[in-house]
């Protein structure tokens, strides 16, 4: 975009070729992209209450010929993210094309961020007693409702702080904004580039919110 290039003091010829960016995605490991996401989240004055949920990004932008040639069968990319409810910044994200249960991925995300959060809200899809126990062991208060099979499950749900649990809906707001402004589909072809693309989208979203007047 010539206007943006002029604004930052570059010439169009100064910009790298698009193939250079593709190679950078291959060169930089996923942990580097996670550091970028973490740094972008630190631009915000985050609180200690978070929400977790899953969303999906389309992988259907590839041509039918490419899909047949490369056995490109998975049409969506599952993304589970951890969002700060105060600033609506994305703290961490996990992407997968496998059929792993949300509770397993949820624990992986919570474990990586356990030292920085005090409570975690999630829906009944994360109803796993072992997950609650692990969170408590790390000093994180689980706000995860039980599936109501017995009266004791109803009693547990009644004790949950509804004001904090209700902030879980902010997750939908965050990813609605990301998909509306940055796209609902990934453009990369290889799965590992798609993972990095989503992490980069979340980092860009965090930066845009931080600089927004």
matplotlib code that plots the C-alpha trace (Angstrom):
import matplotlib.pyplot as plt

x = [0.0, 1.8, 0.2, 1.3, 4.8, 5.1, 3.9, 6.6, 9.3, 10.0, 10.0, 8.1, 11.4, 12.7, 10.1, 11.1, 9.6, 6.6, 8.6, 11.0, 8.1, 7.1, 10.6, 10.6, 7.5, 9.5, 12.7, 11.2, 10.0, 6.6, 8.1, 9.3, 5.8, 4.5, 7.0, 5.7, 2.1, 3.2, 4.9, 1.9, -0.3, 2.1, 1.2, -2.1, -2.7, -4.1, -6.0, -5.8, -9.2, -9.2, -11.7, -11.0, -13.0, -12.6, -13.2, -12.6, -10.8, -11.6, -8.9, -11.1, -9.2, -7.1, -8.1, -9.9, -7.0, -4.5, -6.7, -6.8, -3.1, -2.0, -4.7, -5.9, -8.9, -9.3, -11.5, -11.3, -8.6, -9.5, -8.2, -8.4, -7.3, -6.9, -8.3, -7.9, -11.4, -10.4, -8.5, -9.8, -6.2, -5.3, -2.8, -2.1, -3.4, -3.3, -4.1, -4.8, -6.1, -6.4, -9.5, -8.1, -10.5, -10.8, -9.9, -6.5, -5.7, -7.2, -4.8, -1.9, -2.8, -3.6, -0.3, 1.8, 0.1, -0.6, 1.8, 0.0, -3.7, -5.9, -9.1, -10.2, -13.7, -14.8, -18.0, -19.2, -17.1, -14.1, -15.9, -13.2, -12.6, -8.9, -8.6, -10.1, -7.7, -4.7, -5.8, -6.2, -2.7, -1.3, -3.2, -5.8, -9.5, -11.5, -14.8, -16.0, -19.6, -20.4, -22.7, -25.8, -26.3, -26.7, -28.0, -24.5, -23.6, -26.3, -25.0, -21.5, -22.8, -24.8, -21.6, -19.8, -19.4, -21.9, -20.4, -16.9, -18.4, -20.5, -17.3, -16.6, -18.7, -16.0, -14.1, -16.7, -16.3, -12.5, -12.6, -15.5, -13.4, -10.4, -12.3, -14.1, -11.0, -8.3, -10.2, -12.0, -9.8, -6.0, -4.1, -1.1, -1.2, 1.1, -0.5, 2.5, 2.3, -1.4, -0.7, 1.8, -0.5, -3.2, -0.7, 0.4, -3.2, -3.8, -0.6, -1.7, -5.1, -3.4, -1.2, -4.1, -6.0, -3.0, -2.4, -6.1, -6.8]
y = [0.0, 3.2, 5.4, 3.2, 2.8, 6.6, 7.1, 4.9, 6.5, 3.6, 3.2, 0.3, -1.1, -1.2, -3.8, -7.5, -9.8, -11.8, -15.0, -13.6, -13.5, -17.0, -18.2, -16.2, -18.2, -21.4, -20.1, -18.7, -21.4, -21.3, -20.3, -17.1, -16.2, -17.0, -14.5, -11.9, -12.6, -12.4, -9.0, -7.7, -8.7, -6.9, -3.6, -3.8, -3.3, -6.8, -8.0, -11.5, -12.9, -14.7, -16.6, -19.6, -21.0, -22.4, -21.0, -22.1, -20.6, -21.8, -23.5, -23.5, -20.8, -23.4, -24.4, -27.8, -28.9, -28.2, -30.0, -33.1, -33.1, -32.7, -34.6, -31.4, -32.8, -30.8, -27.8, -25.9, -25.1, -25.4, -22.5, -22.4, -19.1, -17.5, -13.9, -11.2, -10.0, -6.6, -5.4, -8.1, -8.9, -12.4, -13.9, -17.2, -19.4, -23.1, -24.4, -27.9, -30.0, -33.1, -34.3, -33.5, -32.8, -29.2, -30.1, -31.4, -28.3, -26.1, -27.4, -26.9, -23.2, -22.7, -24.3, -22.0, -18.9, -20.2, -17.7, -14.7, -15.4, -15.8, -17.2, -18.9, -19.0, -21.6, -23.3, -26.8, -28.2, -27.9, -29.8, -32.1, -32.5, -33.2, -29.9, -28.0, -29.8, -28.9, -25.3, -25.1, -26.7, -23.8, -21.2, -20.5, -20.4, -22.4, -20.9, -23.9, -25.1, -28.7, -30.7, -31.2, -34.9, -34.9, -32.4, -31.8, -30.5, -27.9, -26.9, -26.4, -24.3, -22.1, -21.2, -19.8, -16.1, -15.2, -11.7, -13.2, -16.2, -13.9, -12.2, -15.4, -14.0, -11.4, -14.2, -14.2, -10.4, -10.7, -13.3, -11.7, -8.6, -10.5, -12.4, -9.2, -7.1, -9.7, -12.4, -15.6, -17.9, -18.6, -18.1, -20.3, -23.8, -25.8, -26.5, -25.1, -21.9, -21.6, -22.0, -19.2, -17.1, -17.2, -16.3, -13.4, -12.3, -12.3, -10.3, -7.7, -7.5, -6.8, -4.1, -2.4, -2.3, -0.9, 2.0, 2.8, 6.3]
z = [0.0, -1.2, 1.4, 4.3, 2.8, 2.5, 6.1, 7.6, 5.4, 3.0, -0.7, -2.3, -3.5, 0.1, 1.1, 1.0, -1.6, -0.4, -0.7, 1.9, 4.4, 3.5, 4.3, 7.5, 8.6, 8.0, 9.7, 12.9, 15.3, 17.0, 20.3, 18.7, 17.5, 21.0, 22.5, 20.0, 21.2, 24.8, 24.2, 22.4, 25.4, 27.8, 26.0, 27.9, 31.6, 32.0, 35.1, 36.6, 35.4, 32.1, 29.8, 27.6, 24.7, 21.2, 17.8, 14.2, 11.2, 7.7, 5.6, 2.4, 0.5, -1.3, -4.8, -5.3, -7.4, -4.6, -2.1, -4.2, -5.0, -1.3, 0.4, 2.1, 3.9, 7.1, 6.3, 9.6, 12.1, 15.7, 17.9, 21.7, 23.2, 26.6, 26.8, 29.4, 30.3, 31.4, 28.3, 25.8, 24.9, 23.7, 26.1, 24.5, 21.7, 20.7, 17.3, 16.1, 13.3, 15.5, 17.5, 20.9, 23.8, 24.9, 28.5, 27.5, 25.4, 28.1, 30.7, 28.4, 27.9, 31.6, 32.7, 30.5, 32.0, 35.6, 37.3, 35.7, 36.2, 39.3, 37.8, 34.6, 33.2, 30.7, 29.6, 30.3, 27.5, 29.9, 32.7, 33.9, 37.6, 37.1, 35.2, 38.2, 40.6, 38.4, 38.3, 42.0, 42.5, 40.4, 42.4, 39.7, 40.6, 38.2, 37.1, 35.1, 35.4, 35.9, 33.7, 35.8, 36.3, 40.1, 42.7, 43.9, 40.4, 40.6, 44.0, 42.6, 39.8, 42.2, 44.1, 41.0, 40.9, 38.0, 37.4, 36.7, 34.8, 32.6, 31.4, 29.5, 26.6, 25.9, 24.2, 21.4, 21.1, 20.7, 18.0, 16.3, 15.9, 14.7, 12.1, 11.0, 10.6, 9.8, 8.1, 9.1, 7.0, 7.0, 3.8, 4.4, 2.9, 5.3, 8.7, 10.7, 8.8, 9.5, 13.2, 13.0, 11.0, 13.7, 16.4, 14.3, 13.8, 17.5, 18.0, 15.4, 17.1, 20.5, 19.0, 17.2, 20.5, 22.4, 19.9, 19.4, 20.8]

ax = plt.figure().add_subplot(projection="3d")
ax.plot(x, y, z, "-o")
ax.set_aspect("equal")
plt.show()
